[in-house]
C-alpha cells in the first residue's frame, strides 16, 4: 500500500513561503541549484518554451539541476498541446460525419468533436499539474513568498517601516 495523505511540500518551497516547517527538515536532500541543460532531443517548440521558462523558474528560486526531466516533460507536453490547438484553430472544433442517403447522395449526418479536442484537453490537464509543481500558476504562486533578504526593500509601504538594529 502506498503512502497516505497529501504529498509533502519540498523544503525549499516551505522556506520560500516562510513556513516554520522549512527549518525543521535538516535531513532532506539539497539539490544542485545550477541551471539544467536543455535536452538536445526536445522538439523545436519545446526548446523555445525551455528558454522562456527556465529564467522565470530561476528567478523564483524553484529550479534545480535535477528538475531537468520534469521540465523537459513540461516543455514537450506544451509543444504537443500547442500543435493540437493549432489544428483546432485552423480546422475548427468539430467535423462533419457524412453518410450516403437512400438515393446514394452524400449527406451530413452529424457533427462530432475532432480528436484534437480530447487531446488538447488531456494535455491541458497534464500541463496544469506540471505547472502547479513548478509554481507556474497564480494559485500555486499565491502560497509562495520571498524571504525578506530577497525582497526589494524600497517597494510599497515597507520602505517606511524599516527596522534599525541598535
C-alpha positions as semicolon CSV with decimal commas, in nm:
position;residue;x (nm);y (nm);z (nm)
1;X;0,000;0,000;0,000
2;X;0,130;0,349;-0,087
3;X;0,176;0,639;0,147
4;X;-0,142;0,810;0,258
5;X;-0,226;1,177;0,268
6;X;-0,104;1,468;0,063
7;X;0,246;1,471;-0,078
8;X;0,489;1,665;0,139
9;X;0,581;2,011;0,021
10;X;0,952;2,037;-0,071
11;X;1,159;2,219;0,191
12;X;1,278;2,495;-0,046
13;X;0,914;2,583;-0,115
14;X;0,837;2,583;0,257
15;X;1,130;2,820;0,313
16;X;1,016;3,049;0,032
17;X;0,669;3,053;0,187
18;X;0,822;3,143;0,522
19;X;0,690;2,830;0,692
20;X;0,844;2,717;1,021
21;X;0,842;2,361;0,885
22;X;1,114;2,459;0,640
23;X;1,352;2,496;0,934
24;X;1,275;2,154;1,083
25;X;1,382;1,936;0,789
26;X;1,757;1,902;0,815
27;X;1,774;1,556;0,654
28;X;1,609;1,637;0,319
29;X;1,841;1,621;0,018
30;X;1,958;1,959;-0,111
31;X;1,961;1,954;-0,493
32;X;2,219;2,133;-0,703
33;X;2,065;2,474;-0,783
34;X;2,251;2,519;-1,111
35;X;2,059;2,558;-1,436
36;X;1,981;2,224;-1,602
37;X;2,096;2,184;-1,961
38;X;1,826;2,182;-2,226
39;X;1,796;1,829;-2,374
40;X;1,901;1,817;-2,738
41;X;1,613;1,581;-2,825
42;X;1,337;1,830;-2,739
43;X;1,110;1,947;-3,021
44;X;1,194;2,290;-3,162
45;X;0,885;2,445;-2,999
46;X;0,966;2,273;-2,667
47;X;1,317;2,422;-2,673
48;X;1,166;2,767;-2,718
49;X;0,944;2,710;-2,414
50;X;1,251;2,587;-2,220
51;X;1,436;2,912;-2,298
52;X;1,136;3,114;-2,179
53;X;1,053;2,930;-1,859
54;X;1,397;2,844;-1,716
55;X;1,490;3,207;-1,635
56;X;1,150;3,255;-1,471
57;X;1,191;2,945;-1,253
58;X;1,544;3,051;-1,158
59;X;1,418;3,395;-1,058
60;X;1,152;3,233;-0,838
61;X;1,420;3,013;-0,676
62;X;1,242;2,685;-0,751
63;X;1,466;2,532;-1,019
64;X;1,734;2,271;-0,957
65;X;1,953;2,070;-1,190
66;X;1,763;1,751;-1,102
67;X;1,440;1,909;-1,233
68;X;1,563;1,863;-1,591
69;X;1,340;1,565;-1,675
70;X;1,024;1,714;-1,523
71;X;1,091;2,040;-1,704
72;X;1,156;1,853;-2,031
73;X;0,819;1,675;-1,988
74;X;0,652;2,010;-1,932
75;X;0,810;2,162;-2,245
76;X;0,731;1,860;-2,464
77;X;0,374;1,845;-2,336
78;X;0,332;2,217;-2,402
79;X;0,459;2,171;-2,760
80;X;0,214;1,883;-2,820
81;X;-0,072;2,085;-2,670
82;X;0,015;2,379;-2,892
83;X;0,013;2,155;-3,202
84;X;-0,335;2,026;-3,115
85;X;-0,455;2,382;-3,058
86;X;-0,318;2,493;-3,396
87;X;-0,521;2,220;-3,568
88;X;-0,834;2,333;-3,383
89;X;-0,771;2,695;-3,479
90;X;-0,726;2,601;-3,845
91;X;-0,994;2,333;-3,876
92;X;-1,245;2,414;-3,601
93;X;-1,352;2,207;-3,303
94;X;-1,595;1,985;-3,494
95;X;-1,601;1,780;-3,809
96;X;-1,889;1,666;-4,025
97;X;-1,990;1,300;-4,023
98;X;-2,117;1,214;-4,369
99;X;-2,311;0,916;-4,499
100;X;-2,499;0,806;-4,809
101;X;-2,874;0,852;-4,807
102;X;-3,116;0,609;-4,978
103;X;-3,072;0,790;-5,308
104;X;-2,694;0,748;-5,291
105;X;-2,620;1,113;-5,215
106;X;-2,364;1,218;-4,956
107;X;-2,532;1,398;-4,668
108;X;-2,410;1,540;-4,339
109;X;-2,547;1,320;-4,062
110;X;-2,387;1,473;-3,755
111;X;-2,114;1,698;-3,616
112;X;-1,855;1,540;-3,391
113;X;-1,563;1,679;-3,195
114;X;-1,230;1,648;-3,368
115;X;-0,985;1,409;-3,195
116;X;-0,765;1,711;-3,121
117;X;-1,031;1,844;-2,882
118;X;-0,986;1,549;-2,645
119;X;-0,609;1,553;-2,698
120;X;-0,589;1,923;-2,616
121;X;-0,797;1,879;-2,301
122;X;-0,590;1,583;-2,182
123;X;-0,262;1,760;-2,249
124;X;-0,401;2,073;-2,082
125;X;-0,471;1,874;-1,766
126;X;-0,118;1,733;-1,771
127;X;0,024;2,083;-1,822
128;X;-0,174;2,218;-1,529
129;X;-0,034;1,951;-1,295
130;X;0,322;2,023;-1,411
131;X;0,269;2,400;-1,389
132;X;0,146;2,363;-1,032
133;X;0,456;2,161;-0,943
134;X;0,680;2,441;-1,069
135;X;0,470;2,728;-0,931
136;X;0,368;2,847;-1,278
137;X;0,004;2,922;-1,198
138;X;-0,136;3,215;-0,998
139;X;-0,281;2,984;-0,732
140;X;0,049;2,795;-0,698
141;X;0,236;3,124;-0,656
142;X;-0,017;3,259;-0,407
143;X;0,135;3,047;-0,131
144;X;0,493;3,147;-0,220
145;X;0,664;3,441;-0,058
146;X;1,021;3,554;-0,092
147;X;1,243;3,563;0,214
148;X;1,292;3,918;0,347
149;X;1,651;3,938;0,213
150;X;1,529;3,875;-0,144
151;X;1,264;4,145;-0,148
152;X;1,308;4,493;-0,282
153;X;1,311;4,691;0,042
154;X;1,217;5,014;-0,132
155;X;0,885;4,884;-0,262
156;X;0,546;4,972;-0,120
157;X;0,486;5,083;0,236
158;X;0,762;4,856;0,374
159;X;1,011;5,130;0,292
160;X;0,855;5,344;0,569
161;X;0,875;5,073;0,835
162;X;1,242;4,970;0,823
163;X;1,377;4,832;1,145
164;X;1,715;4,951;1,261
165;X;1,945;4,745;1,479
166;X;2,090;4,916;1,781
